[in-house]
Amino acid sequence: MTDQPSTIEIETAPNPAYAVILMHGLGADANDFVPLVPELRVAGAPGVRFVFPNAPEIAVTANGGYVMRAWYDIASFDGVNRRVDEAGIEASCATVRALIAEQNRRGIPTSKIFLAGFSQGGAMTYAAGLTHPEALAGLIVLSGYVPAPGFIDSRFEAANRDTPIFAAHGTQDDVLPIQLGEAARDFALAKGCKVAWHAYPMPHSVCLEEVEALRTWLDERLE
């Protein structure tokens, strides 16, 4: 049984028909993207439940063993190359599946659940989303990357080949160079996935134009 992480929940209307599970980046926490909800302006029918889970606190090798919230350990940063802990990715994928199952129990089918994330949370969106056995409503990757292509290759589920993906990255990102985002986009496209790609002149952050594009993309998928 996977331990459920602590979460923050925001519902835009009673009895929401959709859910967005949004994972924060390395060293952040569940509060990080709560301010995004009003910016997306999805209030009203059909209603969306935003779920912001906290990653566990672990020692991150690449940060000198400093303990912080992380979805998996990173052994080293080297420009566009990263060595990551696949066992940690697998454990966090199990956590995401448990969060999806919880929404199922509360009346929201997997087909109406979006996985989303920023930075390392975006990496987890690719890892958990493309390996989930049931079709999701969509994947939202903000300044993210594919953390372990072989991990996804060996577990890829055709159920999510047609799941729409919104992916955005900053051209001035000096934390996760845009080449990582582009490589992730190309990886998903090679799997036959449908990726809406957006690049913005911003650092490792989120900008207004990106939020507006995401709002439009999300609105088209909320019936």
C-alpha positions in Angstrom: 0.0 0.0 0.0 1.5 3.3 -1.1 1.6 6.0 1.6 -0.6 8.9 0.5 1.2 12.2 0.5 -0.2 15.3 2.2 -2.1 17.4 -0.3 -3.9 20.7 -0.8 -7.2 20.6 -2.6 -9.1 23.4 -4.3 -12.5 22.8 -5.9 -13.8 25.4 -8.4 -17.4 24.2 -8.0 -19.3 21.7 -6.0 -19.2 18.0 -7.1 -16.3 18.6 -9.6 -16.4 16.5 -12.8 -12.6 16.8 -13.5 -9.4 16.7 -11.5 -6.0 18.2 -12.1 -3.2 16.6 -10.0 -0.3 19.1 -10.1 3.2 18.2 -8.9 5.6 20.8 -7.7 9.3 21.1 -8.6 12.4 20.1 -6.7 12.6 21.8 -3.3 9.2 23.4 -3.5 6.0 22.2 -1.9 2.2 21.8 -2.5 1.6 25.5 -2.0 3.8 26.5 -5.0 1.1 26.5 -7.7 -2.0 27.1 -5.7 -2.0 30.7 -7.1 -2.4 29.3 -10.6 -6.0 28.2 -10.0 -7.7 31.6 -10.1 -5.4 32.6 -13.1 -6.8 29.7 -15.1 -10.4 31.0 -14.6 -12.1 27.6 -14.8 -14.6 28.4 -12.1 -18.1 27.1 -12.5 -19.6 24.0 -14.3 -18.4 21.4 -14.8 -16.1 22.0 -11.8 -12.4 21.0 -11.4 -10.7 19.6 -8.3 -7.1 20.7 -8.2 -4.9 18.4 -6.1 -1.5 19.6 -5.1 0.5 16.8 -3.4 3.7 17.2 -1.4 6.7 15.1 -2.5 8.5 13.3 0.3 11.5 14.9 1.9 14.7 13.1 0.8 18.4 13.8 0.6 19.2 15.0 -3.0 22.7 13.8 -4.0 23.3 16.5 -6.6 22.5 19.2 -4.0 25.2 17.9 -1.6 22.8 15.5 0.2 20.6 18.4 1.3 17.2 17.1 2.5 14.3 18.7 0.5 11.0 17.7 -1.1 11.8 15.7 -4.2 9.9 13.2 -6.3 13.2 11.2 -6.8 16.9 11.6 -6.2 19.2 13.2 -8.8 22.7 11.9 -8.8 24.2 14.6 -10.9 23.4 17.7 -13.0 25.5 18.1 -16.1 24.0 20.6 -18.5 21.4 18.6 -20.5 22.5 15.3 -18.9 21.1 14.1 -15.6 21.5 10.9 -13.7 18.4 10.1 -11.7 17.2 7.4 -9.3 14.8 5.2 -11.3 13.6 3.4 -8.1 12.5 6.8 -6.8 10.7 7.5 -10.0 8.9 4.2 -9.8 7.9 4.9 -6.2 6.5 8.3 -7.1 4.7 6.8 -10.1 3.0 4.5 -7.5 2.1 7.5 -5.5 0.5 9.2 -8.5 -1.5 6.0 -9.3 -2.8 6.1 -5.7 -3.8 9.7 -6.1 -5.6 8.8 -9.4 -7.3 5.9 -7.7 -8.5 8.2 -4.9 -10.1 10.5 -7.4 -11.7 7.5 -9.0 -13.2 6.5 -5.6 -14.5 10.0 -5.2 -16.4 9.8 -8.6 -13.9 11.2 -11.1 -13.0 8.7 -13.8 -9.4 8.5 -15.1 -10.5 9.9 -18.5 -11.3 13.2 -16.7 -8.1 13.5 -14.7 -5.2 15.6 -15.9 -1.6 15.1 -14.6 0.4 18.3 -14.4 3.7 19.4 -13.0 6.5 22.0 -13.1 10.2 21.2 -13.4 10.8 17.9 -11.6 7.0 17.7 -11.3 6.8 18.0 -15.1 9.3 15.1 -15.4 7.0 13.1 -13.2 4.1 14.0 -15.4 5.8 12.4 -18.3 7.0 9.4 -16.3 3.7 8.7 -14.6 1.4 9.7 -17.4 3.0 7.8 -20.3 3.2 4.6 -18.2 -0.4 4.8 -16.7 -2.5 1.8 -17.9 -5.7 3.9 -18.4 -6.2 6.9 -20.6 -6.0 10.2 -18.9 -7.6 13.5 -19.9 -4.3 15.2 -20.6 -0.7 15.9 -19.5 0.5 19.4 -18.6 4.3 19.8 -18.5 5.7 23.2 -17.5 9.5 23.5 -17.9 9.8 19.7 -17.5 11.8 16.9 -19.1 11.9 13.2 -19.5 13.9 12.0 -16.5 14.7 8.4 -17.7 13.7 7.5 -21.3 14.5 3.8 -20.7 12.2 3.7 -17.7 9.3 5.0 -19.8 10.2 2.9 -22.9 10.0 -0.3 -20.9 6.7 0.7 -19.3 5.0 2.7 -22.0 1.2 2.2 -22.1 -0.5 2.6 -25.5 -3.6 3.7 -23.5 -2.1 7.2 -23.3 -0.7 7.5 -26.8 -3.6 9.7 -27.8 -3.7 11.7 -24.6 -3.1 15.4 -25.4 0.0 16.9 -23.9 0.5 20.7 -23.2 4.3 21.3 -22.9 5.9 24.7 -22.4 9.5 25.8 -21.7 11.5 29.0 -21.3 14.2 29.8 -23.9 16.2 31.5 -21.2 16.0 28.6 -18.7 19.4 28.1 -17.0 18.1 25.5 -14.6 16.6 23.1 -17.2 17.9 24.2 -20.6 15.2 24.3 -23.2 17.0 21.4 -25.0 15.7 19.1 -22.3 12.2 20.3 -22.9 12.6 19.9 -26.7 14.1 16.4 -26.2 11.1 15.4 -24.1 8.7 16.8 -26.7 10.5 14.8 -29.4 10.4 11.7 -27.2 6.7 11.9 -26.8 6.1 12.7 -30.5 8.2 9.6 -31.4 5.7 7.6 -29.3 2.9 8.9 -31.4 1.7 11.3 -28.7 0.0 14.6 -29.6 2.1 17.5 -28.1 1.1 21.2 -28.1 4.5 22.8 -27.7 5.1 26.4 -26.5 8.3 28.2 -25.9 8.5 31.6 -24.2 11.4 34.1 -23.6 11.5 33.4 -19.8 13.8 31.7 -17.3 12.8 28.7 -15.2 9.4 30.0 -14.3 5.9 30.6 -15.6 4.8 33.6 -17.6 1.4 35.2 -18.3 1.4 34.2 -22.0 2.0 30.5 -20.9 -0.9 30.7 -18.4 -3.2 32.1 -21.1 -2.3 29.4 -23.6 -2.8 26.7 -20.9 -6.2 28.3 -20.0 -7.3 28.0 -23.6 -6.0 24.4 -24.0 -7.7 23.3 -20.7 -11.0 25.1 -21.6 -11.2 23.1 -24.8 -11.0 19.9 -22.8 -13.5 20.7 -20.1 -16.9 19.8 -21.4 
